[in-house]
Amino acid sequence: MVMEKILTVATCNLNQWAMDFDSNLRNIKESITKAKQAGATIRLGPELEITGYGCEDHFLELDTVHHSWECLKEILVGDWTDGILCSIGMPVINGSVRYNCQVLCLNRKIIMIRPKMWLANDGNYRELRWFTAWKQKDGLVNFLLPDHISQALSQEYVRFGYGYMQFNDDVRVAAEVCEELFVPVPPHKELSLNCVQVFMNASGSHHQLRKLDIRLSAFRNATGTHGGVYMYSNQQGCDGGRLYYDGCCCVVINGDVVAKGSQFSVKDVEVVVAQVDLDAVNSLRGSISSFQQQASAAAVVPSVRVQYNLCRSFKHQTPLSSPLKITYHSPEQEIAYGPGCWLWDYLRRSGASGFLLPLSGGADSSSVAAIVGCMCQLVVEEIANGDEQVKADAIRIGNYADGQFPTDSKEFAKRIFYTVFMGTENSSEETKLRAKVLADEIGSWHLDVCIDSVISALLSLFQTLTGKRPRYKVDGGSNSENLGLQNIQARIRMVLAFMFASLMPWVHNKPGFYLVLGSSNVDEGLRGYLTKYDCSSADINPIGSISKQDLRSFLKWAAINLGYSSLAEIEAAPPTAELEPIRSNYSQVLLWNMHHSTLLLIDYL
């Protein structure tokens, strides 16, 4: 019988939280267990998975590194790494220098430690503030393990630096950490010429609209021209900051994606497994003459010899993982699922009992409401799929009685989502009705409030102090008067929103407080069209990086796909802030003297 070698590999999306060592460790253990149950001999986890990627200046604390070693020790003294190579991300101090590292472990021992060589330091990333890049490429150095680790493992030194692992069956495995894939000369090119077949990329990559194809193309290109198995792992969720890490763990062989995890999910742990034929890698490389010639002349990369076989003999009836047809979420789906999953993570970790949104009936606040509604749908769907952690969080946040849990998204929304229409004499009946209908469709607890008396009280106080009462421009007032009157309305709404958020749980005999949601889009921020301490000054703003044009497309999509049909009417309505006496020709676009397509161009610039 013809026998061949295959390698079973596992990679994962993990929902890690900055500095939550207990939960992070639990997720890591669960992912290793699932990988072993699937027969994998390699398990890859995300970048800095023990601490969580977003620890920021906590990385500068010695305790953060110490606790990371304690977590790693707990993994190694147990049976977690028996029979499986595990790549685990954590900070490591070598001498007095702090590095972002992948610790490579097998059979209760540390095989080597691979420090990151090219750090992400642009856009949302500031790794050079907390870590130093490893620049020694000419050899591996000895690293003295912390004393308590050395005693627990009966291992004093471990190899540290840039290199790869060579196993008994001549499987060669190397790490390439996140940003290193995207530098002009990535390490995998040189490692490929040193016959490394398997690359493990531990990442902490955040979500951006329309960017997933760039990432997947990089994985394909890394192996499509010179062969290889490329494994990618990522965090998934909000880890305490403003970014959403969008998962998409995957396995690519010779340019084909053969396993892929979800981009958006409320799960804590997702593991994907692939069975790959390393002979296919060697065959492709052997068929490329230029690759052979360059490999013959390549500089030697240092390696660590490992006395273990990663491959298993397999019979032809055992299926290899086949190439997948990759589909991408539309931008409208990304707007629904990304912020929705981020909101769920933020809510369940915050100690809050829900969200409160000033719902005006306009496009922006309605978009936020729809995103929360989508969040509720995702949570109920995951509970129906049997996720006990999501179920436990939903029971706690929704204040369910024993034996009860969410089974309907509208019922769940009624427990955790308050919407408030705060109208004035400038508000129209149309927007008031739109807000109410949308709230009913989502299931939120909705209030209609007239705030004219509050505004009048402030104006009376101003008149008492100054002897003057401001007027709107349409009534003969100056620009200063007009702006002042508009800002009073906007600011009072946010003050009242925070009051409702803190007191409404008490009114309904519920514990905790509500998080106030903002609804200011990126166009308004770029244009400067906002009032300080208005809807841009909430606890969190799910649409702060999304353009008005994208939000309008989202509303059309959500009207059909989320079941909130009133969003179609909201999208079609002319934009208006309703902060001045209503005139038939009033439009927010006319007020800006700038069309939203022009604003979108500013966004890109």
N, C-alpha and C positions, 0 to 999 in steps of 0.2 A: 504494500500500500504506500502510495506517495505521501510523504510527510513534509510539511512546511512549517515555518515559524510565523507566528503572529504575535502582536503586542496588543494587550488590552489596556487602554488608558482612560482615565477619568479626569474631568475638569468640572468646575462648579461656579455657580453664582452664590455668593453669601451676603446676607443682609447683616453687615457688621455695624457697630456703633462706636464712635470714638470713646475710648477709655472704659468701655463696658467689657472688662476682661472675662467675666463669668459667662455672659451670653455669647461673646465671640468664641470663647473656648468650646462652649456647647455646640455651636454651629460647626466649628472645625471638626470636632469629634464625629458629629453626625454625618458630615460629608465624607470623612474617611471610612466610616462604617458602610455607607451606601456604596462607596467605590469598591471596597473589599467584597461586599455581597455580590457585586456585578462581575467579580473576577479580575478586577484591574490590578496591575502591578505598578502603576504610576498614578499618583493623585496630585493634582496641581490646585493650589488655592490662590486667592487674590493677593495683591500687593499689600504689605503691612496688615495682614488679616488679623493678627493677634490683638493689635492695638486699635484697629480701625484706621483708615487712611487719613481722616480729617482731624487728627489730634492737635494740629497746629503747634502752638508754643508749648504744649504739654510734652512734645517730643524732646524739649530741652531739659526736662526734669529727669534726674537719674532714676527716680522711682518708676517711671514709665518703662525704661529698659529693664529694670530689675523685675517688675511684674511680668514682662514679656518672657523672661527666662523662666520664671516660675510656671507660667502656662506651658511653655515648651517642655519643661521637665515633667509635668503631669502627663503630657502626651507620650513622652518617651519611656517613662517607667511603667506605663501600662502596655497593653498589647496592640495599641493602635497602629504602630508602624511595622508590625510583624508581617513580613511577606509583601510589603508595598513601599515603594519609594515615595516619600511625601515631601513636597516643596512647600514650605511654610514661611510666610512673610512676617518680618519683625525688625525693629531697630536693634543694631548691635554696636557697641562701643569697642573699638580696637585701639588699645593704647589710650589716648584721650580724644580720639576722633570718632564721631558718630556716623554710622553708615545705614543706609536703607538696604536691607539684605533679604535674600532668600536662603533659608536654612534647609539643607537637603538631608533628609533622615531616612534610615532604613534599618529594620530589625533592632530597634531601641538604641541605635547609635547615630551620631551626626557624621555624615559622609564628608561634607564640605559646606562652607558658607560662601555664598556668591554675593558680594556687594554691588550695588547699582553703579554703573560707570558714567551714565549720562543722565543728568537730573532734569526734570521738567521745571522750568522756571519762567514760563510766559503764560499769558492769559490768566486763568484761574489758579495757576500752580506757582508755588513759592518754595520748592523743595530745598533750594540752596540756603534758605533761612535756617533750616533744621538739620540738614545732612550735608556731608561732603562726598563728592564723587570719587570713586576709586580709579586711580590713574596708572597703577602699576600693571603692565600687561606682560612683563617678561618672566613671570613665575608666580607660583603660589607660595604664601608664607604660612608659618605656623601660628596658630591662634590659641592662646591659653584660655581654656574655658573657665568661667567663674567657678569658684571652689565648690559651691553647693551642687552645681551641675556635674562637675568632674567626679565628685564622690558618688552621686546618684547613678551615673552612667559607667563608672570605672573607666573613664576616658579623659585623658589630661589635655591633649592637643587635638586640633582639627585643622585641615587645610583651609586657607582663606584667600580669596582673590578670584581672578578671571581664569576660568578653565572649564573642563567638562569631566564627566564621569564615564569610564569605560568598564563595562560589565563582562563577565566570563563568556557570555554568548556574543561578544563583540557588538553589543548594543551601546551606542554612544549617545549620552543625554547631556544637554546643557540648558542653562537658564538664560533668558533674555528678558529684562525687566521693563515693561511698559514703554516708556519714552525711547528706549534704546532701539526699538523697531523702526522708529520714525526719523532717526538721525540720518545724515547723508550716507554714512558707511556703517550700517548696523552690524553688530557682532555676528549675526547668523551667517553672513556671507563668508567670513573667515572661518567660522566653525564648520560650515558645510565642506569647505576645502580640506578640513581635518577629519572628514568622514563622520561628523556628528549627524545622526539621523533624526533625533527627536529634540525639539526646542520647546521650552516651557516659558510662556510669557505670563507672568503674574502682573496684573494691572489694577489701577484705580482710575478708570476712565469715566468721565461724566457725560451725561446726555446733552446733545445739541440737535436741534431740528435739522433733519436731512443730512446727517453726518455718518450714519451707520455704514453706508456703502463704502465710504473712504476707509474705514477701519477693516472691513472684511476684504476689501481689495488689497490692503497691505498684507494680510495673512496669505491670501492666494499668491500674491507676487513673491512672497518670501520663499515659497516652496515650488511655485509653478515652473520656474526656469532652471532650477538646479536640484529639485527634489527635496523631500524631507517631510516630517510630521510636525506640524505646528499646533501646539496646544495653547489655548488662551483662557484665562480665568479673570473674573472681574467681580467687584462688589456690585450689589444691586439694592438700591434704595437710598434713603436719606440717612447719613451717618452722623447727623447733628449740625450740619452746616446748610448752606443754601443750594448745594449741588445735588443732583440726582444721578447716581451711578446706575447705568442702564444695562448691566449684565451682559448678555449675549456671549456667554462662554461657548467655546467651539473647538472642534478638532478639524484640521485641514491636512490633507495628504496630497502631495504633488499638485497643488493648486485647486483641489476639490474639497469643498466643505462636506464632511461625512457625519458630523454631529454638531448640533447647535442648541443652546438653551434659549430661554425667553429673553426678550429685551425689557419687558415691563411685567412685574409680578409683585404680589404682596407676600409671597413665601419668604421664609427665612433661609431655606437651603434648597438648592436645585443642583443636581448632579447629572451630567451627561457622560455617556460611556461610548467609546468607539473601539472596534477591533480593526487593526491596520496590519498590512503585510509589509514588513520592512524590506523584503526582496523587491517590492515595487519601487521603493526609493532607490535601492542600489542599482536596479535595472535602468531606471531613468538616467541616473548619473553616468552609468556606463555607456549609455548611448550618445552622450554629448561629448564630442572630441575636445572642445575648448575647455569644458569642465575638467576633464582628465588631465589636460596639460597644465592648467592652473593649479590643480590639486597637487601635482607632482612637484611644483615649485613653491608651494605655500609655506609660510612661516609656521613653525610648530607651536601649537597652543598647548600649554601644560594641562595635564590630566590627572585624575585620581583613579586608581585601579580598585574595582569593587568585586569582591569574591561572591558573586551572586548572579543567577540567571533571571533576566526579566521576561524573556520570551517563553512561550509554552508551545509544545508541539500541538498541531491541530490537524484534524481530518477535513477532507474537502466538504463534508456536509455542514461543517461549522461556518456560518455565513460571515463574511467580512462586511464592514460598514460600507454602504453604497453612497455615492455622491447625492447630495440633497439639492433640490430646486429651491433656491433662496428667494423668499418673498420679503418685502419690506413694508413696514407700516407707512401709511400715508401721513403727511404732516398733521392732518386733522386727528388721526388716531394717536399720534405722538403727543399732541396737546392734551388729549383726553387722558391717556394712560400714564404719561410721565409725571405731570403735576399731581394726578390723582393718587398714584402710588406714593409719591413724596409726601403728600398731605397725610396719608394714613400712617406712615412711619413717624412723622412729626407729632401727630395727635397721640399715638399710643405711647410715645416716649415722654410726652410733655407733662403728664398728670392732669391734663385738661379733660373735660367731659364732653367736648364737642366744639363746633365752630359757630360763630355769629357773623353774618354778612349783611351790611347795608345794601339792600337790593332795590335799585332804582327803576328797574324795568328797561334799562339801556343795554347795549351790547356788551360792555365790559363786565359789569357786575353779573349779568346773566351768564356770561362765559364762566365766571368763577363758580356760580351756582351749579352750572352743568358739570363742571369738573368734580365738585363735591358729590353730586349725584352719581357720576361715574365711579367715584371712589366707593360709594356705598354698594353699587352693583358688583364691583370687583371683590369686595369683602364677602358679600353674601354668596357669590359664586364660588369663592375659595373655600368657604365653610361647607358648602354643599359637596365640594370635592374631597372633604375629609381632613382639612388642615386644622389640627387641634390648637396650634399656637394662635392662628388668626381667630379661631373661635373663642379662645380664652380672652384675648384682647378685646374682642367685640362685646363679649358678655360683661367685662369689667367697665368698659367705656359707656356702654349703653345702659348700665345699671339694671341688668336683667335679673329676675328672680331665679332661684335654684331650679335647674332643669330646663330653663328657657334660653333660647339663643336666636339670633337673627335668621330668618328664613325669607324675608321680603325686604327689598332695598328701600321701599317707601316707608315701611314701618321702622326700619333702622334709621333712616334719615330723620324721621319725626323725633327720635330720641336724642340725636347728636347734632342736629343742624337747625339753627334759628336764622330766619331771614326777617329783615325789618325794612319796610318802606317808610321813609321819613319824608313826608310831603310838606310842601309849603303852598302859599298862594300862587307860586309860579309853576307848580306841578300840574300836569295834565291828567285827566281821568284815564286817558289811553295808557300812559306809562304805569299808573297805579294798577290798572286791570292786568296789564301784561305781567307785572311783578307777581300779582296774586295767582294768576293762572300757572305761571312757571313754578311757583312754590308748591302749588297743589300737585303738579305733575311729578316733581321731585319727591315730595312728601315732607318738606321742611315745616317746622312750626313757624307760622308766618304772622307778623304783626303789621298793622297799618297805623301809623302815628302821624299826627299833624304837629309840626314843631313851630308853627307861627307864633305861638304864645311865648316860646323861649326866645325867639329872635326879637320879638317886640319888647320883651323885658330888657334885653341888652341894648336895644336902640333907645329905650326910655332912659336907661342909666346914662348912656352917652349924651343924650339931650339934656339931662339934668346937670351933667358936669360941664358941658360946653355951650349949651343954649342952642345947639344946631341939631337938625335931624337930616341925615343924608337921603338923597333921592336917586332913583335909577336914571340912567342916561336918557332913556325913552321918555322920562317924565321931567326932563330939564336938568338933571344932575350932571356933574362933571365926571370925567373918567375916574378920578380918585374915589368919588362917592360910589360910582357904579361898581368898581372893583371891590371896595370895602364891603358893600352889601352882599356881593356874591361870596366873598371869602367867609363872612359870618355864617352863611348857610352851610358851606362845605365843612367848616371847622366844627360847628355845633353837631353836625351829623356824626363826626368821628367821636366827639366827647360823649354823646349819647350812646353810641355803639359800645364804647368801653364800659359805660355804666350798665347797659343791658347785659353785657357779657359777664360782668362780675356778679350781678344781682339776680338775673333770671333763673339760674340754677337754684338759688335760695327760694325764690317764689314758688318753684315747682318741687321743692323738697328733694333736690338732687345735690349730690356732693360736687365739689370742684368749681370750675369756672369754664368759660368759653374763650377760645382763641378768636380774635377779631381778624377777619379776612379783608385784605385790600383788593382793589380792582383798578389799578393804574397800569396801562400798557406801556410798552417801550417807546412808542411814538411820542407820548406825552412827556416822558422823561427827557428824550432827546430834544424835543421842541421847547421844553420848559413850560408847557401848558399844564400847570398843576398848582394847587394851593398847598403850602406847607401846613402839615398837620390836618390833612383831609384824608381821602381814601388811599392816598399814597403812604400814609403813616400808620398802617395797621400793624398787628403782630407779624403777619406774614402775607405776602402778595404772590399768589401762584402764577400771575400772568405778567409779571414785571419785565420779562425778557422776550415777550411775544408781541409782534406787530399787530396793529388794528386790522390790516388786510388778512393776516393769518387767522385772527380771531373770527372775522366774519365768515371765512371759509369753514372754520370749526363749527360755528353756529348752524350753518346749513347742514353739515354732516351730522351733528348731534341731534338735530330735529328729527332725523330719520333713524339713525343708528342707536341713539340712547333712548328714544321714545319720548322726547320732550318736544312735541310738535309746535308749541308756541314759540320756540326759538326761531322758526322761519319768519314769523311776523316781526319779531324783535330785530332780526337781521335786516329786514326790508325797511324798517322805520328810519327816517332821517335822524342822524345823530344830533342830540341836543342835551346840554347839561341842565336845562330848566332852572337856571339861577337868576333869570331876569323875567319880567312880565312877558308872556307869550305873544309873539307876533307871527303872522302866517309865513313870513319868509325867513324865519330864523333857522340857522343851521350851524352846527359846530364847525363843519368844514369851511363854510363861508367866513365864520369868525376867525379861523386860523389863516384864511386866504391861502390855503395849501391843501391839495388833494392827497388822499391817503396813499396813492401810488407814488407821489413825490416823497412822502414820509418814508415809504418802504425803501426807496433809493438811499435816503439818509441812513437808514438802518444798516444797509449793506456797507456803506462807506465807513 
